[in-house]
Each structure stands twice: as C-alpha cells, then as structure tokens.
Amino acid sequence: MEKTATQAFTRFGLGAGDSGTSPEALKAQLHGPDPGLVSDGFAALPSGQESVDTERADQLARKALLTAPEAEKAAYKGITNQLYRQDALAQTNFAISTPDGFRERLVWFWANHFSVSTQNAAGPFIGAMLREAIRPHVTGKFTDMVLAVERHPAMLRYLNNAESIGPNSPAGLRSHRGLNENLGRECMELHTVGVQAGYSQSDVTNMAKIITGWGMATSEQGSDSTGYKYFPERHEPGPQIVMGKSFDGGEQAGIDALTFLSTYPTTYTHVATKLVTHFVADNPPPHLVAHIASVMRESGGDLAVTSAALVDLPQAWVPGQKLKTPFEYVVSLLRAAPPPPDQHPPEPVGVMARLGQPVWGAPLPNGWQDQASYWAASDAILERVNFAFDYAARFGDGPAGPQPADIAHAALGPLLRPATYHAMQSAGSRREALTLLFSSPEFMRR
C-alpha cells in the first residue's frame, strides 16, 4: 500500500476501508447527497418534529401519572431518552462502516463546530440536527448550514433560545419573562465571526433580541419538519443594530443577521483556523489559515470547494501530526479490526464515553478540543490501551481468523514502524500483538 493512500484515509478519512485513497478519490466524496441520508440505517430515525412530539407525549403521560400509585410512576420509562441513544448508535455505526470517510469526518467536524450537548434536555434532538441541519449542507453553503443549525430545536433547546422572550413583546409584557442571550452570544463567538471581530456586549444583546420568537413546537402547533416554529408574539419589536448594521424586526431579521454574520470577513478566518487545526496541525500555520479563509471567501462560503482546498495542502499529508480523539480512535480501531463473526460487536457509544468523549457530550458549547494536549494525559492513554487489550481478546489464538500483521498493514501500510512490527512478531499471543498495534504511536495518531 502506498504512503499516500494510507495518509489519505488516516488524516482525511476515518481509517481502513475508506474509498478515499488518493486526493482525487477524497474529492470525489464531496459530490452527491450525503450517503447516510440515503442509507437504510437512518430511515427509521425520527425527525426533529417527531422528536418534539415524542417529548410532548411523554410530558402528558407523566402528568397523567401524578396521582397514580408510586409503583406505576416508577414503571413508566417514556421513550424520549431513547431517542438520543438510538441516533448516537446509528450515526456512530455509520461512521465505522461508511467507505466515504472524508465526508463523514466533515459531518462530525461540523457537528463539533456547532456543538450541542445532551445538557439542558437537548439530547433527544441532537441526532436529528445532524441529519437535518448538518449532513445536507456539508458540501453546500456555510450560510445555509448556519441558518439550519441555529433554527433547529436541538440548538434552540441547548442554548435556551426556545425560552427567550423579548421584554417588550406581547408575551414579555404579559408574562414578565425576559431575554436569554446564550444563543445570541454563541452564534457570534463560536459559530461565525469569533471574538476577533471585536463585537460588543450590546451587539450580543441585540442579536439575542433579533432571534426572539425562534422556538420549537409540536406538529399540532404548526412546526416545520424539524420542529422549528416562529412565535411572533415573543419577538422583541423594532430594529436592532449588530456590528454597525441595522436589522428590521420579524423572523426575517434573524435570517438576515445570520447571513451577514456568516459572510463576515472574520468568520472565514475563524472557520479556517478550526479546519486547518483539524486537518493539518494543533498549531495551524497562519499562511495556511489565510489561504483556506481566502478560498472560503472567494467561493462564497462553498464548503465543497473549501474542503477540496484542504486536500490540496501539502502540509496535510505529513503523517502523525494529529493525536486521534477517543471518537477517532475507536472508529479507526473497529474499522481496522471488525469483530469476528461469532463475537458480539462492542457498543461504541459506551466505549467512547469510557475513553472520555461521550457522543455529543462536550461539557461546553465550544465543543471538544482539537489539540493533543487535551487528550494525551497518561491515564487517558492507558484507558485506550486497556480497551485495546480487552477488545483484542475477541480474536483468540487459533489458526483461523485475521492475522495481526495483515490488520497492521491494512490499517497503517508503510506508516507501520519496524519497531512496532517486530514487537508484534515477538508477541506471545494474537491478543498481545493486536494490543501492541492499537497502542502504538502510529495508530494513536493520524
């Protein structure tokens, strides 16, 4: 196997089994619809609207049980909490199996950029957000992705905009409930212009006012297919100024404001910095950031063009510059060595939580960090080794089954160090040999 092929599916993809084994093959994945959205594995997953309806049905059922015997209350589990787990498992398993690893890596990159956590009871809606707001736009326009994400129930719930009410709106005057600035702040600081734009606190407050009324509702209440609904009675009236630009009231003001922010000059630099950090190095070279920012700007925020430009960076083809996150590590390990047919596959969502990166569970709105220093603590690395040792036991030591050397060459090709190979050859068992492989520096990095 050529070094180029290995580096292609290691740095840009998710590991062995990827169709992207050359720059041209990687770019080919940027065309056509998202493979996950046309797969049978996602077909039965609920839409955002259906998830909102399910949550409401659970709320009504629990309300009806208020006067029921305690045993009956305890027996009722509801199904809302199952929505997170079934979607997380389906999408994680898809990452393990898809041959379009580069495109799938981009899905998870953007999901982390627009990070929504299971906190604030947002968990049941996150999977739907990836399927409805992230996947359709991974190779489209950045502005379209921004608009879809900020209006999705997952984001509206997570950052409290569903409860935000304009103080001078009819609902605000009636209820005396007020503004919540969380989404107004994070859509600027984290999702678009970044702190380098130099916006003020009044800009944050005004942005929060602009998007009042953006909420979530059941299908009976007239939501769209994602569960989003605009409530005009909650919207703060009057024009608002954000970063020197005035926006009239109403739902369109929020769309116009986010369009303005998503195409602001510092947005391109902010996003390019994260992309170069992810695909090149923990400390992104400024000239590479400037180049990707210019590609993004000149293409009008075209993410397919921007992603292709990342493939063209020679620095992205230097092996071993990035430490895999727990998600990347588990996915690449299971792609390299699928469980034997007679073995029940491990539950990847639980494994990722064990290794310190629960799926869609980042502790803060800025998502999971993308630098080795965040993941390289000795106890964290030891936990990976322990998992590798546990998993390798599934392969036994009989003559049948995959040989460790074959797995190593398929996963790493010429990136496999002689020292690792010789240690595997000297190992006392297949389990020990595979543990050495999955614990090696070249497998831990990409």
VENJO-V806074 format. One line per field, one symbol per residue. psi: psi as a letter, one per 20 degrees, with the letter a starting at -180 (. if undefined). A space follows every 50 residues. Layout:
BEGIN
psi: ???
END
This chain:
BEGIN
psi: pqhggghgigghbjaqjqinjrgghghhijqrrphhijqhhihiqqrggh gggggghgghghhhjhjrqhhhghhohrighhggghgggghghhhhhpim hgghghghghhhglpprirkkigiigghgghhhfgijhkbpgghgghggh jqhgghggkjhhjppphjrghghgikqaqpjghhghhgghhehrhiikrr hhggghhhhhjqioaqrrhhjkraiijqqpnhiipprrqqpolippprrr hhhgggghgghijqghghggghghghghifqhnpphhhghghghggghjk kohggghhhhhiohhijoqjippprgghggghghhhmqqqhjppqqohgh ghghjjmqplkphrijaqqkqhhhijqhhgghhggggggghhhiiajrhr rqphhggghhhiciipqhggghhghiqirhghghgggiiqhhhhr.
END
